[in-house]
Amino acid sequence: MECRSGTRLLFSLMETDETLPLSYLSQYGYCPRRAGLLMLDRAWAESADTMMGAAEHERVHTQRKERRGNLIQFYEFPVFSVELGLSGFCDCVEATASGNGAKLPEISGKWALYPVEYKHGVMRTEREYELQLCGQAMCLEEKYKVEILEGSLFYIDSHRRQPVALDTKLREETRYTARMLAEMMQSGKVPDPTLSARCKKCSLKEICHPEWSRSAADYCKNLRKQLLEEETLCEN
């Protein structure tokens, strides 16, 4: 029942032209509140990491096709999924000749597809990145009617790939995350803050205020404190 209602909700969003960006899978996986602030409040704040990541991605995010023998690399490849209610771009999709592969427009033959997502920093295991990669693969599978069992995360600083098995568990998590994003969009409610070790690295920390209590009394107390501090600074 939960899955069916989630699917109805995704179709409802699509009918109102409110499909969500694929990248929000990663944002939600990192922190549901962060995803809510970005998606509903349109909040954004730069940090050293976000600026570096954006600069490095600029080198990748040029829509183009490169061919080397039986390998074709599509950069900034547009994808969409009715099932997930998501759309966006794959940093890179590698296509290799395969008798059981997909038929691609304006290219003869059949091709096996392999998504590659580029990430800033050194090689590490981040589940939220795997969710985003899996979402890209599921979009490709839906469009081209093929099965994609693996993709890779390419860490720019390390200049190395980390293969990711697109197994049943990861796919279920991806569907669940897409469903939670759709429900958040429909409710219009940003999740409450939850303080964790990840907050230290989040560029939205000063907007989010995860250290504040959820209770209304403590919220008002902290808000009054912040206002008094700002007034004092203005007087000085």
Secondary structure as GFF3:
##gff-version 3
##sequence-region A 1 236
A	DSSP	alpha_helix	2	15	.	.	.	ID=ss1
A	DSSP	beta_strand	20	21	.	.	.	ID=ss2
A	DSSP	alpha_helix	24	30	.	.	.	ID=ss3
A	DSSP	alpha_helix	32	39	.	.	.	ID=ss4
A	DSSP	alpha_helix	48	58	.	.	.	ID=ss5
A	DSSP	beta_strand	64	68	.	.	.	ID=ss6
A	DSSP	beta_strand	71	81	.	.	.	ID=ss7
A	DSSP	beta_strand	86	102	.	.	.	ID=ss8
A	DSSP	beta_strand	111	119	.	.	.	ID=ss9
A	DSSP	alpha_helix	127	144	.	.	.	ID=ss10
A	DSSP	beta_strand	150	155	.	.	.	ID=ss11
A	DSSP	beta_strand	160	165	.	.	.	ID=ss12
A	DSSP	alpha_helix	168	187	.	.	.	ID=ss13
A	DSSP	three_ten_helix	197	201	.	.	.	ID=ss14
A	DSSP	alpha_helix	205	208	.	.	.	ID=ss15
A	DSSP	alpha_helix	216	235	.	.	.	ID=ss16
###
